């Protein structure tokens, strides 16, 4: 299945790209599964998306949890928590 993955804010800088269209196996059915798949690339991917790292995720512009389903055509955005002031 094909999904669109966006990397926002500092993730864009760390990974050197704003996003990508990605073909993933139907077995990659959740946000957590997608994150694991991306981390398996190693290097900057492993560091930027590490499990202990605080990251937020939105699926189709709605906040998502690690267990949120990922379906064909979804847009998944990874970004750091943001504070204002």
Helices and strands as residue ranges (DSSP letters): E 2-7, H 10-15, E 19-23, H 31-39, H 43-48, E 55-59, E 62-64, E 75-80
